[in-house]
Amino acid sequence: MIRIVWRRFRENPLSVTGLIIILILATVALFAPLIAPYGPATINVYNVLSPPDSAHPFGTDDLGRDVLSRVIWGSRISLSVGFIAIGIAITIGTVIGAVAGFYGGIVDAVLMRFVDIMLSIPTFFLMLAAIAVLEPSINIIMIVIGLTGWMDVARLVRAEFLTLKERDFVLAARAIGANDSRIIFRHIIPNALSPVFVAATFGIAGAILTESAFSFLGLGVQPPQASWGNILTSGKDYITVAWWLSLFPGFAILITVLSYNLVGEGLRDSLDPRLWQNEK
């Protein structure tokens, strides 16, 4: 199965390009202290709002900080928010969807009504309220995004469980005396994760956009810590005289989100068993 998925994924050049870009971004984030030419908070008051040149390829900001270094360090924030927030969402959604789909009946009805209630609440405003009450920080952003982004995953997992729990391998597991938790986590969940992987890929892109939006509004990562969103915040005040403050972090967000979406599209096609009929 893995060979078929990888073969089909490789047939999509855009998805492969997106995967390569993601791997490059992950490498840059991991080795940011070695790659960044300057510290992200290093101030040079004699070189304020300097345009891109050989010393500062992305220019400097209103405090003389190197924008390239801040964009590199900001990749750590954006990628960590994406992975950790979606990790929380995937965990919650998988557990709730698995329990609802496996047990059905009143358990399914109660849990799905709870999902419907959560989906009826404007997520962005719910996150705004939570962050406004709590102290804005990277940890709060990750937790809030994770706690408000699990509903679609729960529905996907529930739908998979409703189908898989009637399969022969589940009936065989029951026949040999396997308990419910073993059937759920050992037999059904591994076979229900294909749509979850796709949802997670798209979710990471959405989480990066959300974090950037909150940081841009001043409710996310707080200065002097660098994130793509708060770099854009400083850029909006100098958009007419320092275009590089908005261009480079904005381009980083664009490329990152687009890459994850391309990979998600490729995974969705590669993991669809209806498209495997001609594979050997």
C-alpha positions as CSV (number, residue, x, y, z in Angstrom):
1,M,0.0,0.0,0.0
2,I,2.8,2.4,0.9
3,R,4.5,1.8,-2.4
4,I,1.3,2.5,-4.3
5,V,0.7,5.7,-2.4
6,W,4.2,6.9,-2.9
7,R,4.1,6.0,-6.6
8,R,0.9,7.9,-7.1
9,F,2.2,10.8,-5.1
10,R,5.3,11.1,-7.2
11,E,3.2,11.3,-10.3
12,N,2.0,14.7,-9.2
13,P,4.9,17.2,-9.7
14,L,3.2,20.0,-7.9
15,S,2.7,17.9,-4.7
16,V,6.4,16.7,-4.9
17,T,7.5,20.4,-5.3
18,G,5.4,21.2,-2.2
19,L,7.0,18.4,-0.3
20,I,10.5,19.5,-1.2
21,I,9.7,23.1,-0.1
22,I,8.3,21.8,3.2
23,L,11.5,19.8,3.8
24,I,13.6,22.9,3.0
25,L,11.5,25.0,5.4
26,A,11.8,22.4,8.1
27,T,15.6,22.3,7.7
28,V,15.8,26.1,7.8
29,A,13.7,26.1,11.0
30,L,15.7,23.4,12.6
31,F,19.1,25.0,11.9
32,A,18.0,28.6,12.3
33,P,20.8,29.5,14.8
34,L,23.4,28.3,12.2
35,I,21.7,29.7,9.1
36,A,20.6,33.2,10.3
37,P,23.3,35.7,9.7
38,Y,22.3,37.9,12.7
39,G,20.3,37.4,15.9
40,P,16.6,38.0,15.5
41,A,16.6,40.7,18.1
42,T,19.9,42.3,17.3
43,I,19.3,46.1,16.9
44,N,21.4,48.5,14.8
45,V,20.1,52.0,15.2
46,Y,22.5,53.2,12.5
47,N,21.0,51.0,9.9
48,V,17.2,51.6,10.2
49,L,14.9,50.7,7.3
50,S,17.8,49.9,5.0
51,P,16.7,48.3,1.7
52,P,18.0,44.9,0.6
53,D,21.7,44.8,0.0
54,S,24.6,42.4,0.3
55,A,24.8,42.7,4.0
56,H,21.1,42.4,4.6
57,P,19.5,40.5,1.6
58,F,15.9,41.2,3.0
59,G,16.7,44.7,4.3
60,T,16.3,45.9,7.9
61,D,13.3,47.0,9.9
62,D,12.5,50.1,11.9
63,L,14.9,49.1,14.7
64,G,17.7,48.0,12.4
65,R,17.1,44.3,12.8
66,D,17.9,42.0,9.9
67,V,14.7,40.9,8.2
68,L,16.2,37.8,6.7
69,S,17.2,36.6,10.2
70,R,13.8,37.3,11.6
71,V,12.1,35.5,8.8
72,I,14.3,32.5,9.4
73,W,13.6,32.5,13.1
74,G,10.0,33.1,12.4
75,S,9.8,29.9,10.5
76,R,10.3,28.1,13.8
77,I,7.3,29.7,15.3
78,S,5.0,29.2,12.4
79,L,5.9,25.5,11.8
80,S,5.8,24.6,15.5
81,V,2.4,26.2,15.8
82,G,1.2,24.3,12.8
83,F,2.4,20.9,14.0
84,I,1.6,21.2,17.7
85,A,-1.8,22.8,17.2
86,I,-2.9,20.3,14.6
87,G,-1.4,17.5,16.8
88,I,-3.8,18.6,19.6
89,A,-6.7,18.8,17.2
90,I,-6.0,15.4,15.6
91,T,-5.7,13.7,19.0
92,I,-9.0,15.2,20.3
93,G,-10.9,14.6,17.0
94,T,-9.7,11.1,16.6
95,V,-10.7,10.0,20.1
96,I,-14.1,11.6,19.9
97,G,-14.8,10.4,16.4
98,A,-13.6,6.9,17.2
99,V,-15.8,6.6,20.3
100,A,-18.8,8.0,18.5
101,G,-18.4,5.8,15.5
102,F,-17.6,2.6,17.4
103,Y,-20.3,2.7,20.0
104,G,-23.1,4.5,18.1
105,G,-26.5,4.9,19.6
106,I,-26.8,7.5,22.4
107,V,-23.0,8.0,22.6
108,D,-22.8,8.9,19.0
109,A,-25.8,11.2,19.2
110,V,-24.5,13.1,22.2
111,L,-21.0,13.5,20.8
112,M,-22.1,14.5,17.4
113,R,-24.5,17.1,18.8
114,F,-21.6,18.5,20.8
115,V,-19.6,18.6,17.5
116,D,-22.5,20.4,15.8
117,I,-22.6,23.0,18.7
118,M,-18.9,23.6,18.3
119,L,-19.2,24.0,14.6
120,S,-22.0,26.6,15.0
121,I,-19.7,28.9,17.0
122,P,-17.6,31.3,14.9
123,T,-14.2,29.8,15.5
124,F,-12.1,32.9,14.9
125,F,-14.2,34.9,17.3
126,L,-14.0,32.1,19.9
127,M,-10.2,32.1,19.6
128,L,-10.1,35.9,19.8
129,A,-12.2,35.8,23.0
130,A,-10.0,33.1,24.5
131,I,-6.7,34.9,23.7
132,A,-8.1,38.2,24.9
133,V,-8.9,36.6,28.3
134,L,-5.6,34.8,28.6
135,E,-2.1,36.3,28.1
136,P,-1.1,36.2,24.5
137,S,1.8,33.8,23.9
138,I,2.9,31.1,21.5
139,N,1.7,28.4,23.9
140,I,-1.8,29.9,24.2
141,I,-2.0,30.2,20.4
142,M,-1.1,26.6,19.9
143,I,-3.6,25.3,22.5
144,V,-6.4,27.5,21.4
145,I,-6.0,26.6,17.7
146,G,-5.9,22.9,18.7
147,L,-8.9,23.1,20.9
148,T,-11.0,24.8,18.3
149,G,-9.9,22.8,15.2
150,W,-10.8,19.2,16.0
151,M,-14.5,19.0,14.8
152,D,-13.9,18.1,11.2
153,V,-11.4,15.4,12.2
154,A,-14.0,13.9,14.5
155,R,-16.5,13.7,11.7
156,L,-14.0,12.1,9.3
157,V,-13.0,9.5,11.9
158,R,-16.6,8.7,12.9
159,A,-17.5,8.1,9.2
160,E,-14.5,5.8,8.8
161,F,-15.4,3.9,12.0
162,L,-19.1,3.4,11.0
163,T,-17.8,1.6,7.9
164,L,-14.8,-0.3,9.3
165,K,-16.5,-1.6,12.5
166,E,-18.6,-4.0,10.4
167,R,-15.6,-5.4,8.5
168,D,-14.5,-9.0,8.8
169,F,-11.2,-8.2,10.5
170,V,-13.1,-6.5,13.3
171,L,-15.5,-9.4,13.7
172,A,-12.6,-11.8,13.8
173,A,-10.9,-9.7,16.6
174,R,-14.1,-9.9,18.6
175,A,-14.3,-13.6,18.0
176,I,-10.9,-14.1,19.6
177,G,-11.9,-12.0,22.7
178,A,-10.3,-8.7,21.9
179,N,-11.7,-5.9,24.1
180,D,-13.1,-2.6,22.8
181,S,-10.0,-0.6,23.4
182,R,-7.8,-3.1,21.6
183,I,-10.2,-3.2,18.6
184,I,-10.4,0.6,18.4
185,F,-6.7,1.4,18.8
186,R,-5.0,-1.7,17.3
187,H,-7.4,-2.7,14.5
188,I,-9.7,0.2,13.4
189,I,-7.7,3.4,13.9
190,P,-4.7,2.4,11.7
191,N,-7.2,1.7,8.9
192,A,-9.0,5.0,9.5
193,L,-6.1,7.4,9.3
194,S,-5.9,8.1,5.6
195,P,-8.4,11.0,5.6
196,V,-6.9,12.2,8.9
197,F,-3.5,12.6,7.3
198,V,-5.0,14.7,4.5
199,A,-7.0,16.8,7.0
200,A,-3.8,17.3,9.1
201,T,-1.9,18.6,6.1
202,F,-4.5,21.1,5.2
203,G,-4.9,21.9,9.0
204,I,-1.3,22.8,9.4
205,A,-1.6,25.4,6.6
206,G,-4.7,26.8,8.3
207,A,-3.0,26.9,11.6
208,I,0.0,28.8,10.2
209,L,-2.4,31.4,8.6
210,T,-4.3,31.7,11.9
211,E,-1.1,32.3,14.0
212,S,0.1,34.9,11.5
213,A,-3.3,36.6,11.7
214,F,-3.2,36.8,15.5
215,S,0.4,37.9,15.5
216,F,-0.4,40.6,13.0
217,L,-3.3,41.8,15.3
218,G,-0.9,41.8,18.2
219,L,-2.6,38.9,20.0
220,G,-0.1,36.2,19.1
221,V,3.6,36.0,19.4
222,Q,4.8,39.0,21.2
223,P,7.9,41.1,20.3
224,P,10.9,40.8,20.4
225,Q,10.2,37.2,19.5
226,A,10.1,36.9,15.7
227,S,7.1,35.5,13.8
228,W,6.0,36.1,10.3
229,G,2.8,37.8,11.6
230,N,4.5,40.3,13.8
231,I,7.1,41.1,11.1
232,L,4.1,42.1,8.9
233,T,2.7,44.2,11.7
234,S,5.8,46.4,11.7
235,G,5.7,46.4,7.9
236,K,2.2,47.9,7.6
237,D,3.4,51.2,9.2
238,Y,6.1,51.6,6.5
239,I,4.4,50.0,3.5
240,T,5.1,53.0,1.3
241,V,8.8,53.5,2.3
242,A,9.9,49.9,3.2
243,W,8.2,47.4,1.0
244,W,10.5,44.6,2.0
245,L,9.0,44.5,5.5
246,S,5.8,43.2,4.0
247,L,7.0,41.4,0.9
248,F,9.4,38.8,2.4
249,P,7.4,37.6,5.4
250,G,4.2,37.6,3.3
251,F,5.9,35.6,0.6
252,A,7.1,33.1,3.3
253,I,3.6,32.6,4.5
254,L,2.3,32.3,0.9
255,I,4.9,29.7,-0.1
256,T,4.5,27.7,3.2
257,V,0.7,27.5,3.1
258,L,0.7,26.8,-0.7
259,S,3.2,23.9,-0.2
260,Y,1.1,22.3,2.5
261,N,-2.0,22.6,0.4
262,L,-0.3,21.0,-2.6
263,V,0.9,18.1,-0.5
264,G,-2.6,17.7,0.9
265,E,-4.0,17.6,-2.6
266,G,-1.4,14.9,-3.5
267,L,-2.1,12.9,-0.5
268,R,-5.9,13.0,-1.0
269,D,-5.5,11.6,-4.5
270,S,-2.8,9.1,-3.5
271,L,-4.8,7.7,-0.6
272,D,-8.0,7.3,-2.5
273,P,-8.4,3.5,-3.0
274,R,-10.9,4.1,-5.8
275,L,-8.0,5.3,-7.9
276,W,-5.9,2.2,-7.3
277,Q,-7.8,-0.1,-9.6
278,N,-5.2,0.1,-12.4
279,E,-2.2,-0.2,-9.9
280,K,-0.3,-3.4,-9.6
